Amino acid sequence: MKAIAVTPKWFAGAVSFERAEGGLRPWRLPVSERGLFPSPDEGLLARAEMPAGVRLRFETEARALGLRCAARNEKRLFDLTLGPKLLATAALDENATDVLFENLPAGRKVVELWLPQRKLAVVRRLLLPAGATARPAPDRRPKWVAYGSSITHCGEAHSPARTWPATIARAMDWNLTCLGYGGQCHLDPMVARMIRDLPADFISLKLGINVMGSGSLNRRSFRPAVIGLVKIIREKHPRTPLAVVSPIISPPRETTPNAVGMTLTLMREQVQDAVARLVAAGDRRIFYVSGLDLFGPGETGYLPDHLHPNGDGYELLGRNFVRQVARKLARMAR
């Protein structure tokens, strides 16, 4: 196969890029400002360089194609999609560089090649058969920015196009930017500013579980932080439909207080109240969603660790989100 260099215009779902290891490393925060996103052990940076939701989007007539990446000492999964359809999942083994997809549909088509959601990926080249062509395909679909925790990062999903945000984006024909950061959703002001500055037709904020786990906000500070996060975003998105989602079920955390006295039951009450206060202050494009309505007591069989959904659970969460949230966001945008 011939190797074709790729530039940032080939990608969707990334916030910025860094040239590294002979290729491009996509980031899910502004890499030029990485020093302004501090966290213990640089955990936020470590999650932001994992390309959850990032994919190459291009038009080609090729019946086979591949991607050349920098080698890693770990197995990684890649997906190839055509519209809502998952064409294939391919594995890149430890220390290998080339992942290949074969037996693709004939004719010109726009495909998306999804990078692993919780592994690093430096993209070096697109691989095509001799005589085949490819060109970047601009994404003019509605833009959706989804912020959240590891439950939005979806490390346990079956593959990168089967996370719950990707499941929704494929079903709704949306252009996804996934800002799910495992363990790092703490309503950081710099993250709020980043979301404010990103183009978006819809925004969802799935808040609470990392705050619960680390005790990073308490009864006094959590609700004001939710309000502040939304108000910063509203500085440049005053009318963008915005869903604020409280935590899904986690049985051990529902009524047992954490180190600062928070429970998931209390968090849901505070998130709902924060949204009600924003509505009362004049925000008509925001609404509250209880995480229990998306993934509640009937879904605990999909929670092997009583916290994170398994692969099937993430896809179920995505289908529930389509019915209860995504369609409402789309209606609000009309």
C-alpha positions, 0 to 999 in steps of 0.5 A: 500500500502507498502511504499518504501524509495527513494534516489536521484537516483530515481529523474530526473530534480533536481540539488541537494537535501536536507533532510527535514521533513522526506524526500527529498526536490529537489532543482533547484540550488546547495543547499550547495551554497544557500548563494551565490544566493542572491536576494531581499526577497530570491526570487531566493531561493524560486523559486529554491525549487519549483520543476518545471520539477522535477520528479521521474523516475522508472520502475514498473509493478504496476497497481496502485502507489502513492507518500507520501509527507510532508503535506502543507496547499495548494492543489498540482497537480502531473502528471504521464507520460509514454513516451510522454503520460500523463496517469493521473493528481492527486491532493493532497489536503490541509494537505494531504500526499498521492497522488494516481494513479490507472488503469495504463497499465499492464506490466513492464513500465518506468513512470515519476511522475512529482512534482508540478511546483510551489508548494513545495514538500518534497518526503517521500515514493513511494507507491506500492501495496503489491507484486509490485516492482519498481526500479529507471530507469536511464535516458539516453536520451539527456539532455536539460537545459532550463533557463528562467523566470516565463514564463519558470517556468509556474505557470499557466500551467494546470499541471506539465507535461503540462508546455511548457518545459515539453511539449517539453521534452515529445514530443522530448524524452529529459531529462529536467532540468528546470531552470525557476525561476519566477521573477528571470531570471536576468542573474546572474553569479552564475546561469551561472556557474551552467548551465556551470557545469551541463551536457547538450546536448542542452541548451536554454536561454529565456532572458529579461522579468524579466530584463524588469520588474525590470529594473535590466539591462539597455541599457548599461549592458543588451547586455554585460550580455547576452554575458557574460552569454553565454561565462561562459556557453561555458567554459565547453560547447564549442560545445553544441547547444545553443538557445538564445530566446528573450521575447514573446509578452507582448503588454503593454511592447513592446514600452513603456520604463521601469524605465531604458529606456528598451522596449521589442522591444529594448531587442529583438534587443540587444539579437539578436545583442549579438548572432550575435557578438558571432557567429562573434567571432567563436561560430557556435553552437548558434542561436537566436530565436525571442520570437515573432516567438514562441508566437506573436501577433496572440497568445495574446488571450492566455495572460490573464494578457498580460504577462503570457500565460494561460494553453493552451498558454503554450502548444501552446508555447511548440508545436511552440518551438518543430517546430522552436527550438527543432528540430534545436537543435537536428540537430546541435547535430548530 
